[in-house]
């Protein structure tokens, strides 16, 4: 996949790591490599503008050579939506599309990003597209038009849900289903790192 000059990519690495004993999942090793290294190996072809959203271990994460953005003060402890809005504010103004990728999907491929992009480009009425496999919806793997960030900010200021689904299902969206579920293998428990 060629680099898309209009696509910004945000890697979410700001979670508390509660299912991995409080560790920073981005830095946990899988086959001798930190998860973030594996994700970046897959994603670096997709965008010239990759931002890591994180709230700890900033120095370690900065060594990867990409900007690291912490949650803005108004959005502290508000989950992935806070990371998205905070990181997106640092994207250049020419970016029209924003791809979200979590740090704990080390096998997510550029082909999936490309599939989401094609659907969003071909259907200009859509605000956001999200990935699925034959069994599960993966709302954390989504791509949106930049204007959809306004809806996310409004959601953060509401008393409603701050889940990823809350910024997808009420809006003009499409679900892109991929036959292979392996890229969506989520490394989110301590047992997976043994």
Backbone as JSON, one array per atom type, in Angstrom:
{
  "sequence": "XXXXXXXXXXXXXXXXXXXXXXXXXXXXXXXXXXXXXXXXXXXXXXXXXXXXXXXXXXXXXXXXXXXXXXXXXXXXXXXXXXXXXXXXXXXXXXXXXXXXXXXXXXXXXXXXXXXXXXXXXXXXXXXXXXXXXXXXXXXXXXXXXXXXXXXXXXXXXXXXXXXXXXXXXXXXXXXXXXXXXXXXXXXXXXXXXX",
  "N": [[0.84, -1.18, 0.0], [0.58, 2.17, -0.87], [1.77, 5.18, 0.66], [-0.66, 7.25, 2.07], [-1.21, 10.52, 1.59], [-3.18, 12.09, 2.69], [-4.03, 10.93, 4.98], [-4.04, 10.63, 8.44], [-2.65, 8.84, 11.18], [-3.46, 7.45, 14.23], [-2.11, 5.9, 16.96], [-3.34, 4.22, 19.6], [-2.18, 4.17, 22.78], [-2.63, 4.63, 25.41], [-3.87, 3.39, 27.51], [-4.74, 1.99, 30.77], [-3.81, -0.54, 31.28], [-4.98, -2.55, 32.84], [-5.67, -5.26, 32.58], [-3.28, -6.44, 32.24], [-1.82, -6.38, 34.54], [-1.31, -3.7, 35.12], [0.76, -2.9, 33.52], [2.37, -1.16, 30.79], [0.95, -1.79, 27.86], [1.9, -1.25, 25.28], [4.62, -1.5, 25.47], [5.1, -4.08, 26.2], [6.67, -7.23, 25.58], [6.37, -9.27, 22.67], [7.24, -12.14, 21.17], [9.86, -11.25, 21.5], [9.82, -8.58, 20.75], [8.62, -5.29, 21.48], [5.09, -4.64, 21.65], [4.32, -2.22, 20.42], [6.4, -1.78, 18.59], [5.91, -3.85, 16.77], [3.38, -3.11, 15.81], [3.98, -0.63, 14.6], [5.72, -1.54, 12.59], [3.9, -2.72, 10.89], [2.23, -0.58, 10.23], [3.68, 1.65, 9.26], [3.78, 2.11, 6.51], [1.43, 3.27, 5.84], [0.87, 5.96, 6.44], [2.28, 9.25, 6.5], [2.02, 10.64, 8.73], [2.0, 9.71, 11.68], [0.89, 9.36, 14.93], [1.46, 8.77, 18.33], [-0.67, 8.09, 20.89], [-0.49, 8.52, 24.25], [-0.17, 8.23, 27.83], [1.79, 7.79, 29.67], [5.2, 6.73, 30.25], [6.42, 8.37, 28.36], [8.97, 9.23, 27.49], [10.23, 6.8, 26.73], [8.49, 5.95, 24.69], [8.79, 8.04, 22.9], [11.21, 7.54, 21.74], [10.75, 6.05, 19.52], [10.54, 7.75, 17.42], [8.28, 9.04, 16.54], [5.72, 11.53, 16.99], [4.52, 11.87, 20.34], [1.57, 12.1, 22.04], [-0.15, 13.34, 24.8], [-3.21, 13.03, 26.71], [-5.37, 15.83, 26.57], [-5.8, 18.35, 29.15], [-8.58, 18.72, 29.77], [-9.63, 16.28, 29.16], [-8.64, 14.17, 30.65], [-8.32, 10.82, 31.82], [-10.52, 9.83, 30.38], [-10.7, 7.81, 28.55], [-10.4, 6.09, 25.29], [-11.54, 7.89, 23.43], [-10.73, 10.38, 24.33], [-7.98, 10.23, 23.87], [-7.98, 10.12, 21.08], [-9.13, 12.61, 20.25], [-7.32, 14.39, 21.47], [-4.8, 13.71, 20.3], [-5.38, 14.09, 17.58], [-5.48, 16.82, 17.31], [-2.95, 17.6, 16.8], [-2.39, 16.92, 14.23], [-1.47, 17.78, 10.85], [-3.09, 20.42, 8.96], [-3.93, 19.65, 6.39], [-4.7, 17.03, 6.52], [-7.26, 14.82, 5.89], [-8.48, 12.48, 6.63], [-8.69, 10.2, 9.35], [-7.15, 7.55, 10.86], [-7.64, 5.08, 13.3], [-5.83, 3.04, 15.49], [-5.23, 0.45, 17.77], [-2.65, -0.19, 20.24], [-2.37, -2.85, 20.83], [-2.82, -4.71, 18.83], [-0.93, -6.42, 17.15], [-0.79, -7.67, 14.66], [-2.32, -6.4, 12.85], [-2.92, -5.27, 9.61], [-1.64, -3.35, 6.79], [-3.31, -3.78, 4.66], [-5.84, -3.96, 5.76], [-6.22, -1.35, 6.64], [-6.19, -0.1, 4.16], [-8.5, -1.25, 3.05], [-10.5, -0.12, 4.67], [-10.07, 2.57, 4.01], [-10.72, 2.62, 1.25], [-13.48, 2.1, 1.32], [-14.43, 4.35, 2.75], [-13.63, 6.45, 1.04], [-15.04, 5.86, -1.28], [-17.64, 6.21, -0.54], [-18.88, 9.02, -0.01], [-20.81, 10.04, 1.68], [-20.5, 8.93, 4.16], [-19.49, 9.17, 7.6], [-17.75, 7.69, 9.14], [-15.96, 4.59, 9.19], [-15.74, 1.18, 10.19], [-13.92, -1.69, 11.28], [-14.52, -5.24, 11.0], [-14.61, -8.77, 11.68], [-15.68, -12.05, 10.67], [-16.91, -12.8, 13.01], [-16.84, -10.78, 14.99], [-17.29, -7.3, 15.78], [-14.99, -4.65, 15.47], [-14.61, -1.95, 16.84], [-12.54, -0.26, 17.63], [-10.76, -0.23, 15.61], [-10.93, 1.88, 13.32], [-11.79, 4.28, 10.78], [-12.1, 7.67, 10.02], [-13.68, 10.63, 8.68], [-12.15, 13.79, 8.96], [-13.84, 15.8, 9.95], [-15.51, 14.45, 11.64], [-14.39, 14.42, 14.11], [-15.41, 16.51, 15.56], [-17.89, 15.54, 16.42], [-16.96, 13.61, 18.17], [-15.73, 15.17, 20.14], [-18.02, 16.44, 21.13], [-19.31, 14.22, 22.19], [-17.56, 13.58, 24.25], [-18.03, 15.71, 25.93], [-20.54, 15.23, 26.76], [-22.93, 13.59, 28.94], [-23.21, 11.04, 28.26], [-22.26, 7.81, 26.91], [-18.78, 7.07, 26.57], [-17.66, 5.33, 24.84], [-16.09, 3.57, 22.08], [-18.02, 2.61, 20.32], [-19.99, 4.5, 20.66], [-19.35, 6.59, 19.01], [-19.66, 5.67, 16.54], [-22.02, 4.03, 15.79], [-24.36, 5.78, 16.05], [-24.0, 7.48, 13.92], [-23.43, 8.28, 10.4], [-22.32, 5.51, 9.06], [-20.26, 2.7, 8.06], [-19.67, -0.79, 8.11], [-16.87, -2.68, 7.61], [-16.18, -5.81, 6.63], [-13.79, -8.3, 7.18], [-12.42, -11.32, 6.03], [-10.37, -12.75, 7.27], [-9.6, -13.35, 10.56], [-7.29, -13.25, 12.07], [-5.58, -10.85, 12.01], [-6.87, -9.31, 13.88], [-6.28, -10.26, 16.36], [-6.1, -9.72, 19.68], [-3.9, -8.6, 22.03], [-4.35, -8.61, 25.12], [-4.22, -9.6, 27.69], [-2.42, -10.81, 30.55], [-1.71, -13.52, 30.36], [-1.28, -13.97, 27.66], [1.23, -13.1, 27.11], [3.07, -14.79, 28.13]],
  "CA": [[0.0, 0.0, 0.0], [1.32, 3.43, -0.92], [1.43, 6.11, 1.74], [-1.75, 8.16, 1.75], [-0.82, 11.84, 2.11], [-4.31, 12.72, 3.37], [-4.4, 10.09, 6.11], [-3.3, 10.64, 9.69], [-2.85, 7.58, 11.89], [-3.28, 7.57, 15.67], [-1.96, 4.62, 17.66], [-3.78, 4.39, 20.99], [-1.32, 3.46, 23.73], [-2.8, 5.37, 26.65], [-4.69, 2.66, 28.48], [-4.19, 1.73, 32.11], [-3.21, -1.88, 31.33], [-5.52, -3.27, 34.01], [-5.7, -6.7, 32.33], [-1.9, -6.93, 32.19], [-1.18, -6.02, 35.8], [-0.94, -2.29, 35.16], [1.89, -2.64, 32.63], [2.09, -0.44, 29.55], [0.88, -2.82, 26.82], [2.71, -0.88, 24.12], [6.01, -1.87, 25.7], [5.21, -5.51, 26.53], [7.26, -7.95, 24.45], [5.77, -10.42, 22.02], [8.31, -12.7, 20.32], [11.07, -10.45, 21.65], [9.64, -7.2, 20.3], [7.47, -4.62, 22.1], [3.9, -4.58, 20.79], [4.33, -1.0, 19.6], [7.32, -2.01, 17.47], [5.22, -4.7, 15.79], [2.31, -2.3, 15.19], [4.61, 0.35, 13.71], [6.22, -2.25, 11.41], [2.76, -2.94, 10.0], [1.52, 0.65, 9.89], [4.48, 2.78, 8.78], [3.53, 2.34, 5.08], [0.08, 3.8, 5.64], [0.75, 7.4, 6.63], [3.46, 10.04, 6.87], [1.65, 11.36, 9.95], [1.64, 8.77, 12.73], [0.99, 9.93, 16.28], [1.22, 7.82, 19.42], [-1.44, 8.66, 22.01], [-0.06, 7.82, 25.46], [-0.19, 9.06, 29.04], [2.92, 7.43, 30.53], [6.38, 6.25, 29.52], [6.55, 9.25, 27.2], [10.36, 9.21, 27.01], [10.47, 5.53, 26.04], [7.71, 5.94, 23.45], [9.34, 9.06, 22.0], [12.38, 6.97, 21.06], [10.33, 5.47, 18.24], [10.69, 8.77, 16.39], [6.99, 9.62, 16.18], [5.2, 12.37, 18.07], [3.71, 11.24, 21.39], [0.62, 13.11, 22.51], [-0.91, 12.96, 25.99], [-4.57, 13.56, 26.75], [-5.51, 17.22, 26.98], [-6.28, 18.43, 30.53], [-10.04, 18.56, 29.88], [-10.04, 14.92, 28.8], [-7.9, 13.18, 31.43], [-9.03, 9.64, 32.31], [-11.79, 9.68, 29.68], [-10.65, 6.69, 27.63], [-9.83, 6.23, 23.95], [-12.02, 9.09, 22.72], [-9.86, 11.47, 24.76], [-6.73, 10.08, 23.14], [-8.21, 10.45, 19.67], [-9.31, 14.07, 20.11], [-6.08, 15.07, 21.86], [-3.76, 13.47, 19.28], [-5.79, 14.63, 16.28], [-5.23, 18.26, 17.27], [-1.58, 17.84, 16.34], [-2.27, 16.55, 12.82], [-1.46, 18.92, 9.93], [-4.43, 20.82, 8.51], [-4.32, 19.01, 5.13], [-5.18, 15.66, 6.76], [-8.73, 14.74, 5.76], [-8.95, 11.21, 7.17], [-7.98, 9.81, 10.56], [-7.22, 6.13, 11.16], [-7.37, 4.73, 14.7], [-5.27, 1.7, 15.65], [-4.76, 0.23, 19.14], [-1.27, -0.71, 20.33], [-2.35, -4.27, 21.18], [-3.16, -5.54, 17.67], [0.35, -6.41, 16.42], [-0.87, -8.28, 13.33], [-3.18, -5.58, 11.99], [-2.12, -5.05, 8.4], [-1.92, -2.21, 5.92], [-4.44, -4.15, 3.79], [-7.07, -3.61, 6.46], [-6.32, 0.11, 6.57], [-6.55, 0.19, 2.78], [-9.92, -1.61, 2.87], [-11.3, 0.93, 5.31], [-9.92, 3.79, 3.21], [-11.49, 2.49, 0.01], [-14.91, 2.24, 1.63], [-14.69, 5.74, 3.14], [-13.46, 7.3, -0.13], [-16.07, 5.54, -2.27], [-18.96, 6.58, -0.02], [-18.64, 10.33, 0.6], [-21.83, 10.37, 2.69], [-20.15, 8.31, 5.44], [-18.62, 9.87, 8.55], [-16.79, 6.78, 9.77], [-16.05, 3.16, 8.87], [-15.12, 0.39, 11.24], [-13.56, -3.05, 10.86], [-15.12, -6.42, 11.63], [-14.35, -10.05, 11.03], [-16.95, -12.78, 10.57], [-17.48, -13.04, 14.33], [-16.85, -9.64, 15.91], [-17.07, -5.91, 15.39], [-13.76, -4.12, 16.08], [-14.79, -0.49, 16.73], [-11.29, 0.45, 17.9], [-10.09, -0.13, 14.31], [-11.87, 2.66, 12.52], [-11.26, 5.42, 10.03], [-13.15, 8.69, 9.96], [-13.38, 11.93, 8.09], [-11.68, 14.67, 10.03], [-14.96, 16.55, 10.54], [-16.18, 13.62, 12.65], [-13.77, 14.71, 15.41], [-16.33, 17.4, 16.28], [-18.87, 14.67, 17.1], [-16.27, 12.95, 19.29], [-15.61, 16.18, 21.2], [-19.35, 16.6, 21.72], [-19.56, 13.03, 22.99], [-16.76, 13.7, 25.47], [-18.63, 16.73, 26.8], [-21.88, 14.79, 27.16], [-23.0, 12.64, 30.05], [-23.45, 9.72, 27.68], [-21.16, 6.85, 26.8], [-17.54, 7.49, 25.93], [-17.11, 4.14, 24.18], [-15.87, 3.69, 20.64], [-19.3, 2.4, 19.63], [-20.81, 5.71, 20.76], [-19.0, 7.52, 17.93], [-19.85, 4.96, 15.26], [-23.36, 3.57, 15.44], [-25.38, 6.81, 15.82], [-23.61, 8.34, 12.8], [-23.41, 7.64, 9.08], [-21.17, 4.62, 9.15], [-20.29, 1.39, 7.4], [-18.82, -1.82, 8.71], [-16.12, -3.4, 6.57], [-15.9, -7.14, 7.18], [-12.63, -8.98, 6.62], [-12.56, -12.76, 6.23], [-9.32, -13.26, 8.14], [-9.69, -12.76, 11.9], [-5.97, -13.21, 12.72], [-5.07, -9.5, 12.26], [-7.59, -8.69, 15.0], [-5.89, -10.91, 17.61], [-5.88, -8.64, 20.64], [-3.04, -9.01, 23.14], [-4.85, -7.78, 26.2], [-4.19, -10.26, 29.0], [-1.07, -11.23, 30.93], [-1.46, -14.89, 29.92], [-0.87, -13.97, 26.25], [2.62, -12.69, 27.01], [3.92, -15.79, 28.79]],
  "C": [[0.89, 1.24, 0.0], [0.88, 4.32, 0.24], [0.35, 7.07, 1.25], [-1.45, 9.5, 2.41], [-1.94, 12.53, 2.87], [-4.75, 11.98, 4.63], [-3.46, 10.31, 7.29], [-3.62, 9.37, 10.46], [-2.51, 7.78, 13.37], [-3.21, 6.17, 16.27], [-2.3, 4.87, 19.12], [-2.94, 3.51, 21.92], [-1.45, 4.1, 25.11], [-3.6, 4.67, 27.71], [-3.97, 2.39, 29.79], [-3.56, 0.34, 32.24], [-3.73, -2.73, 32.47], [-5.51, -4.79, 33.81], [-4.31, -7.31, 32.19], [-1.13, -6.44, 33.41], [-0.7, -4.59, 35.89], [0.25, -1.93, 34.27], [1.43, -1.81, 31.42], [2.12, -1.47, 28.42], [1.77, -2.51, 25.63], [4.14, -1.37, 24.24], [6.2, -3.34, 26.07], [5.75, -6.28, 25.33], [6.4, -9.12, 23.97], [6.82, -10.92, 21.02], [9.54, -11.8, 20.33], [10.98, -9.01, 21.22], [8.49, -6.55, 21.06], [6.29, -4.56, 21.12], [3.93, -3.36, 19.89], [5.27, -1.14, 18.41], [6.62, -2.81, 16.37], [4.12, -3.93, 15.07], [2.92, -1.31, 14.21], [5.19, -0.32, 12.46], [5.1, -2.48, 10.4], [2.2, -1.64, 9.43], [2.35, 1.73, 9.21], [4.3, 3.06, 7.29], [2.24, 3.12, 4.84], [-0.01, 5.32, 5.68], [2.1, 8.02, 6.96], [3.24, 10.71, 8.23], [1.09, 10.38, 10.98], [1.88, 9.44, 14.07], [0.68, 8.83, 17.27], [0.5, 8.56, 20.53], [-1.09, 7.85, 23.25], [-0.05, 8.79, 26.64], [0.9, 8.69, 30.05], [4.03, 6.86, 29.66], [6.66, 7.07, 28.27], [7.97, 9.21, 26.63], [10.65, 7.94, 26.21], [9.74, 5.51, 24.69], [8.24, 6.95, 22.44], [10.54, 8.54, 21.22], [12.03, 6.31, 19.73], [10.39, 6.47, 17.1], [9.39, 9.37, 15.89], [6.52, 10.53, 17.31], [4.38, 11.56, 19.06], [2.85, 12.34, 22.0], [-0.13, 12.57, 23.73], [-2.31, 13.56, 25.91], [-4.56, 15.01, 27.21], [-6.09, 17.28, 28.39], [-7.79, 18.23, 30.7], [-10.51, 17.13, 29.69], [-9.29, 13.84, 29.57], [-8.82, 12.06, 31.92], [-10.39, 9.43, 31.64], [-11.73, 8.65, 28.56], [-10.15, 7.03, 26.23], [-10.32, 7.46, 23.19], [-11.16, 10.3, 23.07], [-8.53, 11.43, 24.01], [-6.87, 10.48, 21.68], [-8.28, 11.96, 19.48], [-8.01, 14.8, 20.41], [-5.0, 14.92, 20.79], [-4.12, 14.12, 17.95], [-5.52, 16.13, 16.18], [-3.82, 18.58, 16.78], [-1.37, 17.46, 14.87], [-2.24, 17.8, 11.94], [-2.86, 19.18, 9.36], [-4.87, 20.14, 7.22], [-4.83, 17.58, 5.32], [-6.7, 15.66, 6.74], [-9.31, 13.5, 6.42], [-8.07, 10.82, 8.35], [-8.23, 8.32, 10.82], [-6.86, 5.9, 12.61], [-6.93, 3.27, 14.75], [-4.87, 1.54, 17.11], [-3.36, -0.37, 19.15], [-1.22, -2.21, 20.57], [-2.87, -5.2, 20.07], [-1.92, -5.63, 16.78], [0.3, -6.99, 15.01], [-1.82, -7.53, 12.4], [-2.35, -5.14, 10.79], [-2.54, -3.8, 7.64], [-3.1, -2.52, 4.99], [-5.78, -3.81, 4.45], [-7.28, -2.1, 6.42], [-6.76, 0.53, 5.17], [-8.02, -0.13, 2.52], [-10.85, -0.6, 3.49], [-11.26, 2.21, 4.5], [-10.77, 3.74, 1.96], [-12.97, 2.69, 0.26], [-15.25, 3.69, 1.96], [-14.61, 6.67, 1.92], [-14.6, 7.1, -1.14], [-17.47, 5.93, -1.83], [-18.86, 7.91, 0.72], [-19.69, 10.73, 1.65], [-21.48, 9.83, 4.08], [-19.28, 9.23, 6.29], [-17.47, 8.99, 9.0], [-17.03, 5.35, 9.28], [-15.29, 2.39, 9.95], [-14.95, -1.04, 10.75], [-14.34, -4.1, 11.65], [-14.53, -7.64, 10.98], [-15.67, -10.79, 11.03], [-17.63, -12.99, 11.91], [-17.69, -11.79, 15.17], [-16.69, -8.3, 15.2], [-15.82, -5.44, 16.13], [-13.8, -2.59, 16.0], [-13.52, 0.31, 16.97], [-10.44, 0.57, 16.62], [-11.06, 0.56, 13.37], [-11.14, 3.79, 11.8], [-12.4, 6.4, 9.82], [-12.69, 9.88, 9.13], [-13.02, 12.87, 9.23], [-12.83, 15.43, 10.7], [-15.67, 15.76, 11.64], [-15.56, 13.83, 14.04], [-14.64, 15.65, 16.23], [-17.38, 16.6, 17.04], [-18.22, 13.98, 18.3], [-16.1, 13.93, 20.44], [-16.95, 16.38, 21.9], [-19.68, 15.41, 22.61], [-18.79, 13.08, 24.31], [-17.36, 14.7, 26.45], [-20.04, 16.36, 27.25], [-21.79, 13.88, 28.37], [-23.2, 11.21, 29.57], [-22.2, 8.87, 27.67], [-19.95, 7.49, 26.14], [-16.86, 6.31, 25.26], [-16.88, 4.42, 22.7], [-17.18, 3.51, 19.87], [-20.16, 3.67, 19.63], [-20.49, 6.73, 19.67], [-19.16, 6.89, 16.56], [-21.33, 4.78, 14.95], [-24.41, 4.67, 15.29], [-25.14, 7.65, 14.57], [-23.65, 7.56, 11.49], [-22.14, 6.81, 9.0], [-21.36, 3.38, 8.27], [-19.35, 0.48, 8.16], [-18.18, -2.6, 7.57], [-15.68, -4.72, 7.18], [-14.75, -7.79, 6.42], [-12.72, -10.46, 6.98], [-11.57, -13.31, 7.24], [-9.4, -12.57, 9.5], [-8.33, -12.61, 12.6], [-5.44, -11.78, 12.96], [-5.74, -8.81, 13.46], [-7.3, -9.39, 16.34], [-5.4, -9.85, 18.56], [-5.07, -9.17, 21.81], [-3.38, -8.14, 24.35], [-4.96, -8.51, 27.55], [-2.78, -10.76, 29.27], [-0.73, -12.62, 30.41], [-0.96, -14.95, 28.47], [0.6, -13.62, 26.08], [3.59, -13.67, 27.65], [4.59, -16.67, 27.76]]
}
